[in-house]
Amino acid sequence: MKTIEPPEKNLGLVHAAAKRFQGRGIEYEELFSAGCLGLVKASDRFDKSRGLCFSTYAVPLILGEIKSLFRKGGALKVSRSLKESALRAGRNRDEYIARFGCEPTVTELARLSGLSEEQTVEALCASRRPISLSPGDSSEEASLTEIPVDSEEEALSETLSLRQELSRLPENDRRLIELRYFRCLTQAQTAHFLGTTQVSVCRREKKILAFLKEKLS
């Protein structure tokens, strides 16, 4: 029997895939949006009875959607209703950041926007701009931007480095990251577990992620 995997619980796969294509002529937000579309497709089609891990099934679809941006050299077509949903989600996102000082989760943004979590993920894919495959030289001799080849060794190295840095975090910080990104709890749920407020979790999470980003860059 087909099993639908909640997309919002696997956004880390999209971020990991999009990072591989940074610096190739397309902005990260567009890479991430295309990856989200691949994640939604994977969630709809995944069949757990086949014995595959969801990430094993989803990553090729996510990468396929990202690579299609380079092949098509432009934006994906979206419906007017999806664009309207994206605008509404965008306004709610900005209001949330102004209030709490950090990004809302998909679950939180869906609640604020009056959308389902799947619709919210799809809305993240709605904003597009045409991107040239040329690196900026308009001459005929200009070469097209190359699509990078996935490196299993690089992915393994990044995973090991992340685990090492997580092990060095104070226990409370490590627990916060575990609840948010490994158990996929909302900031409000995490605050309840840690006996603190959502605002405190939001601010602390932002600092931890900035610290990890600096260490891993």
C-alpha positions, -999 to 999 in steps of 0.1 A, spaced: 0 0 0 13 35 -9 25 56 20 25 94 18 55 109 35 49 144 51 71 168 30 77 192 58 96 165 78 122 161 50 131 197 41 166 190 52 170 168 21 162 198 0 186 221 17 214 195 14 207 190 -23 204 228 -30 238 235 -13 255 213 -39 244 237 -67 252 271 -50 275 294 -70 264 280 -104 244 310 -116 210 304 -99 201 319 -66 197 295 -36 160 304 -31 152 291 -66 173 260 -61 154 253 -28 120 260 -44 127 235 -72 139 210 -47 107 214 -27 88 205 -59 108 173 -61 101 166 -25 64 169 -30 65 146 -59 85 121 -39 60 123 -10 31 116 -33 47 87 -51 66 70 -23 56 34 -16 71 21 17 61 -15 9 89 -16 -17 115 -16 11 132 17 3 142 44 27 123 76 19 155 97 15 169 71 -10 138 75 -31 134 113 -27 169 126 -33 170 117 -70 137 134 -76 148 165 -57 181 167 -76 162 161 -109 140 192 -103 170 213 -94 190 202 -124 160 210 -146 164 246 -138 198 245 -155 184 227 -185 154 249 -190 172 281 -181 141 297 -167 112 296 -143 87 268 -137 51 277 -147 28 280 -118 -10 287 -115 -24 320 -104 -39 304 -73 -5 291 -63 11 325 -68 -16 340 -46 -8 314 -20 29 322 -22 22 359 -17 0 352 13 26 328 28 53 354 21 35 381 40 29 358 69 66 348 68 77 384 70 54 391 99 66 361 118 102 370 113 95 406 125 78 392 156 101 363 165 134 372 147 137 339 128 122 318 101 89 299 107 87 262 101 64 248 73 39 238 100 38 272 115 36 290 82 8 267 71 -12 276 102 -7 313 97 -15 312 60 -46 289 63 -30 264 39 -22 227 43 14 218 49 17 203 14 2 235 -2 27 256 18 56 236 5 42 240 -30 38 277 -25 75 280 -17 81 269 -53 59 295 -69 83 325 -72 106 322 -102 127 344 -124 143 335 -157 180 326 -153 206 326 -180 228 296 -183 256 319 -195 282 329 -169 278 366 -180 296 366 -213 271 371 -242 296 362 -269 291 330 -289 322 315 -274 308 318 -239 304 284 -223 273 273 -206 272 268 -168 281 232 -160 257 211 -139 278 198 -110 283 161 -105 271 147 -72 299 136 -49 292 109 -24 325 115 -7 317 152 -2 283 143 12 298 118 36 324 143 47 298 170 54 277 145 74 307 135 95 317 171 101 282 180 112 280 151 136 314 162 151 303 198 156 269 187 171 288 166 196 307 197 208 275 217 215 264 222 251 238 196 261 208 220 260 218 233 225 223 198 212 189 188 226 172 218 209 187 208 175 177 172 181 141 181 188 138 206 159 156 188 131 157 151 140 123 148 157 108 175 135 90 193 164 77 229 160 93 257 180 63 257 203 66 220 209 103 223 215 98 251 239 73 229 259 99 201 261 127 224 272 105 243 297 111 277 280 93 300 255 90 299 217 108 332 214 137 318 234 138 287 213 136 308 181 165 331 191 187 303 204 181 282 174 192 310 151 224 314 170 232 277 170 226 275 132 248 305 126 275 289 147 273 256 129 272 273 95 304 292 104 321 260 116 312 240 85 318 267 59 
